[in-house]
Amino acid sequence: MAKTVDITKEPFLEELVKTGSIKMLKKYGRKILFSPMLRELFDENPEKEVLLFLAQYSNSPSAILEKMSVKTTDTDVLAALVRHPRLPQNILQKIIQEASFYVRISACFNPSITPETAKTLVKDKHFFVRALIAGHKKLFRRLEYYLSFDKSELVKTVLASRIKLNQETFDNLIVDESIWIKATLVFYVKSPEILFFIAEIDDLAFQSFLLTNKKCPEKVLERLSFSSHQEIVKGAIKKKNLTIDEFIGWAENKNEEIRIIVSSKQKLPDSVQKILLKDSSAKVRQELALNISINEMTALLLYADKDPAVTTALALNKNLSEKMIAHLCKHPDSKVKKAITLRNDLTEKHLEILLNENREYDIIYHLAVNKQYCKNICPEVAKKLSSHKLPTLREYYKKSN
């Protein structure tokens, strides 16, 4: 409950003159000041700071506000006055008919605006005033519809950001060519039914904006996956939680880029992995090899892939078993083994295979660069490392012991 402050005009005025209207509003704005004191203050003290305080004080009597509208021509005071919810609407209407641009802008923030005043503002000659009133919480339905025909892109973009648009306004905005209006409609619309309707339009801009929606409904993503625009299709497949039928269908699609996307999907079903293993595209199999959801059998088959790039990709998979990593440490292709040295989960056993069994010094060099030290280096390898011409390998030997 607001606290009543019993203060006379003299000390209040002295404090107001000393500190200014802004600080006084912070101090007394939520408190109740007696009306007789406020009337006395207004009648006897026409100073700007006094008027600014009264024009913004929430409990100023409407009679004072009405008199002030006649008494002052100061733009700052009028701009504060037209925002006041207690200002009689006929007075507000009169002020904005003749007011400056600055004052008309301020009037758009009056919470108690009437249809008549709003009608004046939606027809304002300046687009910025019309844009501000387009965002007013209490904008009336017929005026909302009127603004949907506005020539200004900004006005219609603000209008599109309204949480609840009437159907006639929405129908007008949805066919607008402006990229900003399209983006705004997609961003602010929450209804799955309306989002699906937008997706159905098959407009590239609309569908691109829909894909940026982090909470895009699955039904909408399903519709987007059948877009006439390939980039939209690929984006929808990336985001959608595919059913097993969808997984299989897209895994067999003629478009290589789509199959690559499917290969990268998490929770990839075993049956789909089998399809992708046989894919003619090495790029598809490479993406599959990098997928952390592949099973052990898929990993083994990829290990034996005819394309070294696929096995190299497998060596970089972050979710391989220790057994599979050990297999890769013995792979005949040095590129695969070099890729293995980049892993941060190599065990002592893996390091021993790379050093003691392979004895390839370019591989050991990569281990040294990546600081993968082995405690159990066999005597023959140790001897060569300790006297190697490359300082990096000699240093590696010292740090491994």
N, C-alpha and C positions, 0 to 999 in steps of 0.2 A: 504493500500500500504506500502511495506517495506521501512524503512527509510535508506538513504545512510549515512554512517559514514566516514567522511574525517579524517583519522588518519594515521600518518606515522608509519614506522616499529618500530623505537626505543621506543616510549612510549607504543606502543601496546605490544611489546616483554617484556618490563619491567613489565607491568601489568600481562601478561600471566605467566611469571616466578614466580611472587609474589603470584598470586591467584590460578593458576592451570587451566587446560583445561576445567574442568567441569563448574566452575563459569564463565569462559569466554564464553562458549557456551550458558549459560543462559543469559548472557548480550548481546552478539552479534549474537546469533544463528538466529534470525529473521530479522537481519539488513543486509544491503549490504555493504561489504567491497570491496575496489577497488582491482581488480585482480593484478595490478603491485605490490602493497604492499604485497599481498599474495605470489606472485612468489619470491619476494625478501626475504621474511621471510623463505620460504622453501629452497631456494638456499644457504642462508648464516647461517641458524640456524638448524642443524640436531637434536636438542634436542628432547627427547621423548614427552614432553608436547606440543611442537610445532607440531609434527607429529600427535599427538592425536587430537589436535584442528582441523587441516586441514582435517584429515580423517573423521571428523564428521560434519564439517561445511558444510551446505547444498549448498552453492554457490562456493565451491572450484572448480577451473577449472579442467576439466578432464585430462589435460596435467600434472598437478601437481600430481593428483592421480595415473596416469600411472607411472610417474617417482618414486613415493613413493613405488610402488609395487616392484620395482627393488632395491631401495636404502635401504629398511629396512627388517629385519628378525624378528623384535620384534613381539611376538605373540599378545600382546594387540593392537598394532597399526594395524596389519593385520586384527585382528578381527573387528576393527572399520572400516577399509578400505573396507572390502568385503560387508559391509552393504550399502555402499554409492551408491545411484541410478545413479550417474554420472560416476562411474567407468566403463570403457569400458568392455563389456561382455567377450571379448576374454581374457582380463587380469584376470577377475574374474574366468573364466574357468581354466586358467593356475594356478592360486593361489590354488584353491581347489583340484587340482590334487595332489599337494604335501603338502598341509597344515595339521596342527594338527587338532585333534578332535574339540578343542575349536573354531578354525577358521572356520571349516566346519559347525559347529552349527550356528555360526554368519551369515554365507552366506545364510542360509535358511530364513533370515529376510530381504534380499535385495528385495525391492519392484519392481525392474525393471528386475527381473530374466528372462532369455530367455529359450526356450525349451531345448536347448543344455545343459545349465548349470543345469537346473532342472533334466534332464535325468541323469547327473552324480550324483546328490545328491540322487535321488530315488534308485540308485544302490549302495549307500554308504555301507561299510561293517558294520557300527554301526547302530543298530536299532533306536537309539534316533535321529540321523540325518534324517533318513527316516521318522520318526514320525513327525518331525518338518516340513519337506517339504510337508508332506501329508496334513498339515493344511494351506499351503500357499494359499492366495487368488487367485493367478493367476496360480494355478496348471493346467496343460493342460490335456485335456480329456483322451488322450491315456496313459498318465502317471498315472492318477487317476486309470484307469482300471488296469494298471500294478501293482500298489500298493495293489489292492484288492486281489492279490494272495500272498502277503507278508507273511512270516512265523511268523512275530511278531504280537502278539495280540494288543500291544500298537499302532503299525502303523495302523492297520485296525480299531481300535477304534477311533483314531484321524480322519481317513478317513471318518468314519461313521458320524462324527459330522459336516461334510460339509453341508452347507445349501442346496445346489443344487448338487445332485449326478446324474451322467448320468445313464441311465437305466441299462447298462451292469455292471457297478460297483455295483449298488444297488442289482442286481440279484445275484452277487457273495457273497456280504456281508450278504444277507438275509438268506442264507443257512449255514452260519458259526455257529459252536456250541458254540462259546464264549458267556457267559452271559453278558459280558461287551459290546460287539459289539451289541447285541440285545437291551440292555438298551439304548445305545447311539442312535441307529437308531430310536427307539420309541421317545426318548426325543427330537431329533432335527427335525424329520419329521413333517411338518405342514399340508400337503395336506390330507384332509379327505378321499380322494380316496385311497391314499397309506396306511393310517392308517387302513382303512377298509380291504385292501388287507392283511395287517399284521395280523389283527384279524382273517381273514379267514384261516390262516395257522393252527390255533388251537394248537399252541405251548404254554405250560404253562408259560414259562418265558416271551415270547412276550406279552401274554395276561395279565400277572401280571403287567408288566411295563405299558401297555396301561391304566390300571385302576388307575395308579398313576397320569395320565395326568389330571390336573384340568379342562382342556377345551376339554376333550374327546367328540367328536361329538356324538349326540344321535343315529345316525345310527350305529356307531361303538359299542356303549353300547348295542344296540339291538342285534347285532351279538354276543357280548360277553355273553349275557344272555342265549344263546343257546349253550354255550361252552360244551365240553365233561368233563370239569373240574368243579366240584361242587363249589369250592371256588371262581372261576371266575364268575360263574352264580350268586352266592350270592352278590359278590362285584358289579356286573353290575346292579342288581336290586336295591341295595342301592343307586347307583349314578343316575340311569336313572329317568327321568320324565315320569312315567308310564301313558299310556292311560287308559281309563276306562276298556277296554277289557283286557289289560294286568293286571290291578289291580285284576280283578275278576279271571282271569286265575291263577295267582300266589297265590291268597288267597285260592284257592281250591287245590293247589299243595300238593302232598303226603308228601313232605319233610317238616318236622316241622320247621327246621331252616329258610327255605324260608318264611314260613307263619309268623314267628316271625319278620322277616325283613319287610314284608309287613305291619304288625301291627304297626311298628314304623315309617312308612312313613308319612311325613307331607301332609296336604291337602287330608286326607283320605276320599274318597267319602262315603256318607251315605250308599249307597247300599253295599259297601265293608265292612263297619262297621257291618252291619247286618249279613253278612257271617261269619265274624271273631268272633262275639258274640256267635255263635253256635259251635265254634271250640272245639273239644274234648280235646285239649291240654291246660292245665292251664297256661303254659308258654306263649302261644300265647295270651290268654286273659289278662294275666298280662301285656304284652307289649302294648296291646291295651289300658288297663287302664291307663298307663303312658303317652299315646299319647295326646298331648295338642290340637289336632285337632278334638277330638271326640265331638259329639253333646250331648245335655242334655239328650235325651232319651237313648243314649248308656250308658252314665254315670249312669243313674237310674237303668238300667238293670245290669250293672256291680256291682252296690251297692248290688244287691240281689244275686250275684254269690254264688254258693255253696262252692267255695274254698275261705277261708279267705285271702289267699295270694293275690288273685285278688283284693279284696276290699281294702286290705292294700296298694297295688300298686296304686289304685285309689286315696287313701288319700294323696299320694305324687304327684299327677298330678298338675302341676304348673298353670293350666288354668281352674280351676273349678269355677262355680258360687258360690256366697255367700250362696245361697239356698242349693246347693249340699253339701257344707262344713258343713252347719248346720245339714243336714241329717247324715253325717258321724260322727259328734260329738255325735250323739245319737246311733250309731251302738253298738249292743250288744257285739261285740268282742273287748276286751281291746287292742289287737294288732293294730287294726284299729285306735282307739283313741290315742294310743301312737304315731302312725305315724302322726296323725293330729297335735300333739303338735310340730312337727318339722317345720310346715308351718310358713312363715313370713307374711302371709296376714290374720291372724285370727282377727276378729272384737271383740268388747266388748261382743256382743251377743253370739258369738261362745264360748268365754271364760266362760261366765255365764252358758252356757249349760254344759260345761266340769266340772265346779266346783260345781255349785248349783244343777243341775239335776242329774248328775251321782254320785257325791260324792265318787268317787273312788280315794283313796289317793295315789295310785301308779301313776295314771294319773296326779294328781296335782303335784306330785313329778317331773314328766317329764316337766310339765309347769314351775316349779321353775328352773330346770336345764337349760331350754331353755329361761328363762327370759321372759316368757309370763305372765305379771301381769294383774290381773283383779281388777277393781275399785269397783265393786258391788258384793262382796262376801256375801252370805246370813248369818244371825246371827249364825245359827247352825254350818255351816262349819267354819265360822270365829272363833268361840269359840274353836273348836277342833284343828284348825291350830295354834292358839295362845299358846296352851299348849301342842302341840304335842311333843313326845319324840325326833323326828328328828330335829336337828337345822336348816336344809335346809328348812323345811316346816314352822317353826316358823319365819325364816327370810323372807320367801315368803309372809307370812301374813303381816309383818311389811312394806315391800316394796310395797305391793298392796294398802295400805292405804295412 
